[in-house]
């Protein structure tokens, strides 16, 4: 049995709250049920599965959303950002510190995940007639956890002894089946993982390859992206700067609420979230103007960063140009005007569900029929999309695109009167299961996605 999950985004707590350990316990409980069902065979007999492989398909830990990156300014010695030289010793030191902070902040969740690899899943043995023997001692099922990286945890793909040590700490903490070598970004980087997924007719990758804002095609996955810079210098930094410069004038609850900017959905509603928190915390008009002034200044500083300027391709309309247009628009109007624009855009163009299904049609594993299931993560939008079907000798072979969704805490904008800026918190959890041979009485796959409040 093969399980795939992605986009858990465990952070160090400085930029929004990660999903609670309740989700991990729900998953662990459900995993035993899945293993039991997989042990029911097509011949009607029960034979307990011996191994469960769990693929963590990127953005599992989230070093990107951490204010620890902001400890030094560009002019200071020891300045480190994801886009600075990773060969500098302070780079690995910073990543190590953030990684340890993430593990500490999610200690209970990490423990639950590791216990899975320590034979915590057990099943009753089978009788000689292929029935469940509930009177005998249960037997452990071997669970192997495999880690592939995405655009928020790509640092674990970097080469070098210092990064090997960091990966070693992750292997120990999570109970991973990986070696200390760079965690793979694509299946072609791991012959063992490729062979494993091929047995299930699955091709999987995080999906950031098809997002130019979060992946630089020219530089590859060992390089930072424009999305990294925006996340750190705007989303991560804004609450810090507001707290430092206006903390004495603002309620602590308002400053804390800004740390949840990374969890607001849809992302387009970020200005509405800020406005809603201004209203709920009764922030005075004079303080609101100062907050807007800080926002404008930070956005313009962001555009002047050398890394951002270098990403601006001359004579071509690119992501940098789009950011410039948006920033120059917002620095000339009030939060109230931005709110009105956001509400109008949402009503006019609907939700922002992004699908990468069309990219699956170009994968080699799809074109040569090597895979029936093309799996991505990244978008946080769980979906199952039929791609193609072709006849076989006995049964047709169906090819499908499946997105593994996310495990995440969201503050989602209510669709009734969005101008009233009402956000509802909840948590979501998605996982995919694939079976081979005669597991699960011949079923080849199933997907599960749920939401809950904690």
C-alpha positions as CSV (number, residue, x, y, z in Angstrom):
1,X,0.0,0.0,0.0
2,X,1.2,3.5,-0.9
3,X,0.0,6.6,0.8
4,X,0.8,10.1,-0.5
5,X,0.4,13.4,1.4
6,X,1.8,16.8,0.8
7,X,1.8,20.5,1.8
8,X,1.6,20.0,5.6
9,X,3.7,23.2,6.1
10,X,5.0,22.6,9.6
11,X,6.5,25.9,10.7
12,X,8.3,27.3,13.7
13,X,5.2,29.3,14.8
14,X,6.5,32.7,14.0
15,X,4.4,33.1,10.8
16,X,1.0,31.5,11.5
17,X,0.0,28.4,13.3
18,X,0.6,25.0,11.7
19,X,-2.1,22.3,11.6
20,X,-2.6,20.8,15.1
21,X,-1.4,17.4,16.2
22,X,-5.0,16.2,16.0
23,X,-4.6,15.9,12.3
24,X,-1.7,13.5,12.7
25,X,-3.6,11.4,15.2
26,X,-6.6,11.2,12.8
27,X,-4.2,10.2,10.1
28,X,-2.6,7.5,12.2
29,X,-5.9,6.1,13.2
30,X,-7.1,6.1,9.6
31,X,-3.9,4.5,8.4
32,X,-4.6,1.3,10.5
33,X,-8.0,1.1,9.0
34,X,-6.6,1.5,5.5
35,X,-4.0,-1.2,6.2
36,X,-6.8,-3.6,7.4
37,X,-8.9,-2.9,4.3
38,X,-5.8,-3.4,2.0
39,X,-5.4,-6.8,3.6
40,X,-8.7,-8.0,2.2
41,X,-7.8,-9.8,-1.1
42,X,-9.6,-10.4,-4.4
43,X,-10.0,-14.1,-3.6
44,X,-12.0,-13.2,-0.5
45,X,-9.2,-14.1,1.9
46,X,-7.4,-12.0,4.4
47,X,-3.7,-11.6,4.2
48,X,-2.2,-8.8,6.2
49,X,-0.1,-6.3,4.3
50,X,3.6,-6.4,5.3
51,X,4.7,-2.9,4.2
52,X,3.1,0.6,4.0
53,X,5.1,3.2,2.0
54,X,4.2,6.8,2.8
55,X,5.4,9.5,0.4
56,X,5.8,13.0,1.8
57,X,5.4,14.9,-1.4
58,X,7.0,18.3,-0.5
59,X,6.4,21.3,1.7
60,X,6.2,19.1,4.7
61,X,8.4,21.3,6.8
62,X,8.2,25.0,6.0
63,X,11.5,26.8,6.7
64,X,10.4,29.6,4.4
65,X,7.8,31.1,6.7
66,X,10.1,31.9,9.6
67,X,11.1,35.3,11.0
68,X,14.5,33.9,11.9
69,X,15.5,34.8,8.3
70,X,15.0,38.5,9.4
71,X,17.5,38.6,12.2
72,X,20.1,40.4,10.0
73,X,19.6,43.3,7.6
74,X,21.3,43.4,4.2
75,X,24.1,45.7,5.4
76,X,25.0,43.6,8.4
77,X,27.6,40.8,8.7
78,X,26.0,37.4,8.7
79,X,23.1,38.5,6.5
80,X,21.3,35.4,5.2
81,X,18.3,34.9,3.0
82,X,17.3,31.9,0.9
83,X,18.7,33.6,-2.2
84,X,22.2,34.3,-0.7
85,X,25.1,31.9,-1.3
86,X,24.2,28.6,0.3
87,X,27.9,27.7,0.4
88,X,28.5,30.4,3.1
89,X,28.7,28.7,6.5
90,X,26.0,31.0,8.0
91,X,23.5,29.7,5.5
92,X,23.5,26.1,6.8
93,X,23.6,27.4,10.3
94,X,20.4,29.5,9.7
95,X,18.6,26.6,8.1
96,X,19.6,24.3,10.9
97,X,18.3,26.7,13.5
98,X,15.0,27.1,11.7
99,X,14.7,23.3,11.2
100,X,15.3,22.7,14.9
101,X,12.7,25.4,15.8
102,X,10.2,23.7,13.5
103,X,10.8,20.3,15.1
104,X,10.4,21.8,18.6
105,X,7.2,23.7,17.7
106,X,5.6,20.6,16.3
107,X,6.9,18.1,18.8
108,X,3.7,16.1,19.3
109,X,2.9,15.9,15.6
110,X,6.5,14.8,14.8
111,X,6.3,12.1,17.5
112,X,3.1,10.7,16.0
113,X,4.6,10.6,12.5
114,X,7.8,8.9,13.8
115,X,5.8,6.3,15.7
116,X,4.4,5.1,12.4
117,X,7.9,4.1,11.4
118,X,8.4,2.3,14.7
119,X,5.8,-0.5,14.2
120,X,2.9,1.4,15.8
121,X,0.6,0.0,13.1
122,X,-0.3,-3.6,13.8
123,X,-2.8,-6.1,12.3
124,X,-4.2,-9.4,13.4
125,X,-2.6,-12.4,11.7
126,X,-4.5,-14.6,9.3
127,X,-5.6,-18.1,10.1
128,X,-4.5,-20.9,7.7
129,X,-7.9,-20.6,6.0
130,X,-7.4,-16.9,5.2
131,X,-9.6,-15.5,8.0
132,X,-8.8,-12.8,10.6
133,X,-7.4,-14.4,13.8
134,X,-8.6,-12.0,16.5
135,X,-7.5,-14.3,19.2
136,X,-3.8,-14.1,18.3
137,X,-1.3,-11.4,19.0
138,X,-1.3,-8.7,16.4
139,X,1.8,-8.4,14.1
140,X,3.5,-5.1,13.2
141,X,3.4,-3.6,9.7
142,X,6.6,-2.1,8.4
143,X,6.0,1.6,7.6
144,X,8.6,3.5,5.4
145,X,8.4,7.3,5.1
146,X,10.0,8.8,2.0
147,X,10.6,12.6,1.8
148,X,10.5,14.5,-1.5
149,X,10.9,18.3,-1.5
150,X,8.8,21.2,-2.8
151,X,9.3,25.0,-3.0
152,X,9.0,25.7,0.8
153,X,11.4,23.0,1.8
154,X,13.8,22.9,-1.2
155,X,16.7,23.7,1.1
156,X,16.8,20.0,2.0
157,X,17.9,19.4,-1.6
158,X,21.1,21.4,-1.3
159,X,24.4,19.4,-1.5
160,X,27.2,19.4,1.1
161,X,28.2,17.9,4.5
162,X,26.5,20.7,6.5
163,X,23.2,20.0,4.7
164,X,23.8,16.2,5.1
165,X,23.9,16.9,8.9
166,X,20.6,18.8,8.7
167,X,19.0,16.0,6.7
168,X,20.3,13.5,9.3
169,X,18.5,15.3,12.0
170,X,15.3,15.1,10.0
171,X,15.7,11.4,9.3
172,X,16.1,10.8,13.1
173,X,13.3,13.1,14.1
174,X,10.7,11.9,11.6
175,X,11.9,8.3,11.2
176,X,12.5,8.7,7.5
177,X,13.6,6.0,5.1
178,X,15.8,8.5,3.2
179,X,19.5,8.6,3.3
180,X,21.4,11.8,4.1
181,X,21.9,12.6,0.4
182,X,19.9,15.5,-1.0
183,X,16.2,14.7,-0.7
184,X,14.8,14.2,-4.2
185,X,12.8,16.8,-6.0
186,X,11.9,14.6,-9.0
187,X,11.5,10.9,-9.2
188,X,14.4,10.6,-11.6
189,X,16.7,11.6,-8.7
190,X,15.9,8.4,-6.8
191,X,16.0,5.0,-8.6
192,X,14.5,3.3,-5.5
193,X,11.6,5.7,-5.2
194,X,11.0,5.5,-9.0
195,X,10.8,1.7,-8.8
196,X,8.5,1.8,-5.8
197,X,6.0,4.2,-7.5
198,X,6.2,2.3,-10.8
199,X,4.8,-0.8,-9.0
200,X,1.7,1.3,-8.2
201,X,1.6,2.8,-11.7
202,X,2.1,6.2,-10.1
203,X,4.2,9.2,-11.2
204,X,4.5,11.9,-8.5
205,X,6.2,15.2,-8.0
206,X,5.5,18.3,-5.9
207,X,4.3,20.4,-8.8
208,X,6.3,23.6,-8.3
209,X,8.0,22.9,-11.6
210,X,5.0,24.5,-13.2
211,X,4.9,27.7,-11.1
212,X,7.3,30.3,-12.3
213,X,6.8,32.5,-9.3
214,X,8.0,29.7,-7.0
215,X,10.5,27.9,-9.3
216,X,13.2,29.3,-11.5
217,X,13.4,27.0,-14.6
218,X,16.8,28.5,-15.5
219,X,18.5,28.0,-12.1
220,X,16.8,24.8,-11.0
221,X,15.7,23.6,-7.6
222,X,18.9,24.5,-5.8
223,X,18.1,28.1,-6.2
224,X,15.6,30.5,-4.7
225,X,12.6,32.0,-6.4
226,X,10.8,35.3,-6.5
227,X,8.1,33.7,-4.3
228,X,10.7,33.2,-1.6
229,X,11.6,36.9,-1.5
230,X,7.9,38.0,-1.4
231,X,7.2,35.5,1.4
232,X,10.1,36.6,3.6
233,X,10.3,40.4,2.8
234,X,6.5,41.0,2.8
235,X,4.4,38.3,4.5
236,X,7.0,37.4,7.2
237,X,8.4,40.8,7.7
238,X,5.2,42.9,7.8
239,X,4.0,41.8,11.3
240,X,7.5,42.2,12.7
241,X,7.9,45.7,11.4
242,X,4.4,46.7,12.6
243,X,5.3,45.3,16.1
244,X,8.6,47.0,16.3
245,X,7.5,50.5,15.1
246,X,3.9,50.7,16.2
247,X,3.7,48.1,19.0
248,X,3.0,50.6,21.7
249,X,0.1,52.0,19.8
250,X,-1.6,48.8,18.8
251,X,-3.4,45.9,20.6
252,X,-1.2,42.8,20.9
253,X,-4.0,40.8,19.5
254,X,-3.9,42.8,16.2
255,X,-0.1,42.2,15.8
256,X,-0.6,38.5,16.5
257,X,-3.4,38.3,13.9
258,X,-1.0,39.6,11.2
259,X,1.1,36.5,11.7
260,X,-1.8,34.5,10.2
261,X,-1.5,36.3,6.8
262,X,0.1,33.1,5.4
263,X,-3.0,31.1,6.3
264,X,-5.6,33.4,4.8
265,X,-7.6,32.0,1.9
266,X,-8.1,33.0,-0.8
267,X,-4.7,34.8,-0.9
268,X,-6.5,37.6,-2.8
269,X,-8.4,38.3,0.5
270,X,-5.2,39.3,2.4
271,X,-6.1,43.0,2.4
272,X,-9.5,42.1,3.7
273,X,-8.0,40.2,6.5
274,X,-5.9,43.1,7.5
275,X,-8.9,45.4,7.4
276,X,-11.0,43.0,9.4
277,X,-8.4,42.8,12.1
278,X,-8.2,46.6,12.2
279,X,-11.9,46.8,12.7
280,X,-12.2,43.9,15.3
281,X,-9.3,45.4,17.3
282,X,-10.7,49.0,17.2
283,X,-7.5,50.3,15.7
284,X,-7.6,54.1,15.5
285,X,-7.7,55.9,12.1
286,X,-4.3,57.6,12.8
287,X,-2.7,54.2,13.5
288,X,-4.2,52.7,10.4
289,X,-2.5,55.4,8.3
290,X,0.8,54.6,9.9
291,X,0.3,50.9,9.2
292,X,-0.5,51.7,5.5
293,X,2.6,53.8,5.3
294,X,4.7,50.9,6.6
295,X,3.2,48.6,4.1
296,X,3.9,50.9,1.2
297,X,7.5,51.4,2.4
298,X,8.2,47.7,2.7
299,X,6.7,46.9,-0.7
300,X,8.9,49.5,-2.4
301,X,12.0,48.2,-0.5
302,X,11.1,44.8,-1.7
303,X,11.1,46.0,-5.4
304,X,14.5,47.5,-4.9
305,X,16.1,44.3,-3.6
306,X,19.0,43.2,-5.9
307,X,17.6,39.7,-6.1
308,X,14.2,41.0,-7.3
309,X,15.8,43.4,-9.7
310,X,17.9,40.6,-11.2
311,X,14.7,38.6,-11.7
312,X,13.2,41.4,-13.8
313,X,13.7,40.3,-17.5
314,X,14.2,43.4,-19.8
315,X,11.6,43.9,-22.5
316,X,9.4,41.1,-21.2
317,X,6.3,41.3,-19.1
318,X,7.1,39.0,-16.1
319,X,6.2,38.4,-12.5
320,X,8.3,41.3,-11.3
321,X,6.4,43.7,-13.6
322,X,3.1,42.3,-12.2
323,X,4.2,42.9,-8.7
324,X,5.3,46.4,-9.5
325,X,1.9,47.2,-11.0
326,X,0.1,45.8,-7.9
327,X,2.3,47.5,-5.4
328,X,2.2,50.9,-7.1
329,X,-1.6,50.6,-7.2
330,X,-2.0,49.7,-3.6
331,X,0.4,52.4,-2.3
332,X,-1.8,55.1,-3.7
333,X,-5.1,54.1,-2.2
334,X,-6.5,53.3,1.3
335,X,-7.2,49.9,2.8
336,X,-10.9,50.6,2.3
337,X,-10.4,51.2,-1.4
338,X,-8.3,48.0,-1.7
339,X,-11.1,46.1,0.1
340,X,-13.6,47.3,-2.5
341,X,-11.4,46.3,-5.3
342,X,-10.9,42.8,-3.8
343,X,-14.6,42.2,-3.3
344,X,-15.4,43.3,-6.8
345,X,-12.7,41.1,-8.3
346,X,-13.9,38.1,-6.3
347,X,-17.5,38.6,-7.4
348,X,-16.5,39.2,-11.0
349,X,-14.0,36.3,-11.4
350,X,-15.0,33.8,-8.7
351,X,-12.7,31.7,-6.6
352,X,-9.0,31.1,-7.3
353,X,-8.9,27.3,-7.5
354,X,-5.8,26.5,-9.6
355,X,-5.5,23.3,-11.5
356,X,-2.2,21.8,-12.9
357,X,-4.1,19.0,-14.7
358,X,-3.0,20.3,-18.1
359,X,0.7,19.8,-17.2
360,X,0.0,16.1,-16.5
361,X,-0.8,15.7,-20.2
362,X,2.9,16.5,-21.0
363,X,4.5,14.1,-18.5
364,X,6.5,11.3,-20.1
365,X,4.9,8.9,-17.7
366,X,1.5,9.9,-19.1
367,X,2.5,9.9,-22.8
368,X,4.2,6.5,-22.7
369,X,1.3,5.0,-20.5
370,X,3.9,4.2,-17.9
371,X,1.7,5.6,-15.2
372,X,-2.1,5.5,-14.6
373,X,-1.9,8.2,-12.0
374,X,-0.1,11.5,-12.2
375,X,0.1,13.1,-8.7
376,X,1.1,16.6,-7.8
377,X,0.8,18.7,-4.7
378,X,1.6,22.4,-4.4
379,X,-1.7,24.1,-5.3
380,X,-3.4,22.9,-2.0
381,X,-6.5,22.2,-4.2
382,X,-7.4,18.5,-4.0
383,X,-8.9,17.3,-7.2
384,X,-9.3,14.1,-9.3
385,X,-9.3,14.8,-13.1
386,X,-9.8,12.1,-15.8
387,X,-7.0,12.4,-18.4
388,X,-7.5,9.6,-20.9
389,X,-8.6,6.0,-21.3
390,X,-7.3,3.4,-23.8
391,X,-8.5,-0.1,-24.4
392,X,-6.8,-3.2,-23.0
393,X,-7.1,-6.9,-23.6
394,X,-9.4,-7.4,-20.7
395,X,-10.1,-3.9,-19.2
396,X,-9.5,-0.4,-20.3
397,X,-6.6,1.5,-18.7
398,X,-7.7,4.9,-17.2
399,X,-5.2,7.7,-16.6
400,X,-6.0,10.3,-14.0
401,X,-4.5,13.4,-12.5
402,X,-4.8,13.6,-8.7
403,X,-3.7,16.5,-6.5
404,X,-2.8,15.6,-3.0
405,X,-4.3,18.8,-1.5
406,X,-2.9,19.9,1.9
407,X,-2.9,19.6,5.7
408,X,-3.4,23.2,6.7
409,X,-5.1,25.7,9.0
410,X,-7.1,28.2,7.0
411,X,-9.0,31.4,7.7
412,X,-11.4,31.4,4.8
413,X,-13.4,34.4,3.7
414,X,-17.2,33.9,4.0
415,X,-19.0,34.3,0.6
416,X,-22.0,36.0,2.2
417,X,-21.4,39.7,2.2
418,X,-17.6,39.5,1.8
419,X,-17.3,43.2,2.3
420,X,-18.1,42.5,6.0
421,X,-14.8,40.7,6.2
422,X,-15.9,37.6,8.0
423,X,-13.3,34.8,8.2
424,X,-14.0,31.3,9.4
425,X,-11.1,29.1,10.8
426,X,-10.9,25.4,10.1
427,X,-8.4,22.7,9.3
428,X,-8.2,20.5,6.2
429,X,-6.5,17.1,5.7
430,X,-6.1,15.1,2.5
431,X,-4.4,11.9,1.7
432,X,-4.2,9.5,-1.2
433,X,-4.0,5.7,-1.1
434,X,-2.8,3.4,-3.9
435,X,-2.9,-0.4,-4.0
436,X,-1.3,-3.1,-6.2
437,X,-1.7,-6.7,-6.9
438,X,-4.8,-8.0,-5.1
439,X,-4.8,-5.5,-2.2
440,X,-8.1,-3.8,-1.2
441,X,-10.0,-6.5,-3.1
442,X,-8.7,-5.2,-6.4
443,X,-9.3,-1.5,-5.9
444,X,-6.4,0.5,-7.3
445,X,-6.8,3.9,-5.5
446,X,-8.9,6.0,-3.3
447,X,-8.6,9.6,-2.0
448,X,-9.8,11.1,1.2
449,X,-10.2,14.8,2.1
450,X,-11.8,16.2,5.2
451,X,-12.2,19.4,7.2
452,X,-12.5,19.8,10.9
453,X,-12.4,22.5,13.6
454,X,-10.0,22.0,16.5
